């Protein structure tokens, strides 16, 4: 699995398009309201597996970010969010450490998983990275 399969969407034209059973293009949009949106299809697959596993809504608090927005929120210089390959997520009623533990089963040797107090960062980079925020 890798995140190279990134597609470009328009929030205006494709915002309501379904990418998977429970995810639409607009959920991955940069919070600064910009268009276009870059989205890794591998990331979508991982998020859908998380949604299906827990049987609860997955809220994407941050996915694709423009360089300007990434800098304004204190994101890493080469954040996977810049390439449409990362999402910060919350699963209603599930602790971030438990979401991260399941994500680990999906990305045992690749991807980034960061555990924070209120959310989990998941990305589909080729090399494995783990951290606590």
C-alpha positions, 0 to 999 in steps of 0.5 A, a space after each residue: 500500500 502506498 499513498 502515491 495514488 493521489 487524485 485532484 478534486 474540485 470542492 465546487 464541482 465534486 464536493 458531494 461525490 462519494 469516495 467510499 461508502 461513508 466519505 465525500 470529497 468535501 470532507 477532505 477540503 482544506 479548512 481555508 476554503 480553497 479549491 482544489 482538494 488533493 486526496 489519496 485514494 489509499 487514505 480513503 480506503 484506510 479511513 473507510 476500514 476504520 469507519 466499518 470496524 468501529 461502526 461509528 462516524 469518523 469525523 475528519 478534523 483536518 485532511 488536505 492543507 494548502 502550504 499557507 494553512 499548514 503553516 498557520 496551524 503549525 503543521 510540519 514543513 513537509 506534512 503529509 497533509 500538504 500532499 493529500 495523504 493525511 487526515 486527523 480524525 475522531 471516532 465518536 465514543 472511541 479513545 484516540 489510542 484505540 483508534 490508533 491501535 486499529 490503524 496499526 493493524 491496517 498499516 503495520 509497516 508503513 504510514 504515519 500514526 500520531 496519537 493526540 489527546 483528542 484525535 489521531 493523525 493517520 497518513 499513508 506515507 511509504 515509510 513507517 512513522 509513529 508518535 505521540 502529540 
